Amino acid sequence: YPPDFRGSAKELIFNHFTFYIFQHLALFSKGHYPLEVEANGMINLEGAKMSKSAGNSVTLLDVMEKFGVDASRFGLAYAGEGYDDAYFRYPDAEAAGKRLKVIYRDLTTSKFTVDVQRIDKWILSRLQNSIAETTNHYQEQRSRSAISTGFFGILNDLKWYELRSGKVKGPGYKEALFTMVDLMTPIIPHFAEEINEVVRKDKKTFAAHRTFPKANKKLVAKKLEEEENLVRNVRDDIDGIINAIKK
């Protein structure tokens, strides 16, 4: 004591939270005042407000038994952030579980080359921005945004990498996969520990104790990123023209 954090629904700001602060000011000395109070949104399940009266209330145990622990954590972390109401969707948790299996298979079965190609330098450059943005999102307690940049953003870059490399997977591809797992460790800790032990062969250090990724400005290649963006835009334009002709 004092409590360093107290969080609950935003509907409680005008009653519970208010009197929580009043009572501490009246009964305790300054050294025992709450250090932080935070309000968050309500949880919506499949688009409807979750409540016992509506009959759509589910527990964390229900979700974990259905999708597994890390997939459930991923779905909940992606459901919302801040004051916004959280929209938990079963398909998000289910898709997360499938994606994690693909990543695990990729890391355990792929034959990675050691030669650094142009596309490796590109993805390593892109990775630095993903690290910086994701770190900032975590610091501001924005889990959905952290997943958008540290998971989906990197996945999109990996898809472009494969398209440009002819599915040859070099050191940049491998580094991007490992970095993505490291960035998502707070959200999918059990998966990260499995990768740490099985793939990295590290049986002395927990994944949770690994140094969190830090952006390396020396790896940033803005010109290379701009060149790849030009190639991607031209390709998208050509695809758009082809699709328009087909219609």
Helices and strands as residue ranges (DSSP letters): E 6-9, G 10-12, I 13-17, H 18-27, G 30-32, E 37-40, E 43-45, E 48-49, H 60-67, H 69-77, E 86-88, H 90-109, H 118-139, H 143-147, I 148-152, H 153-165, H 171-183, H 189-194, I 195-199, G 207-209, G 217-219, H 222-246
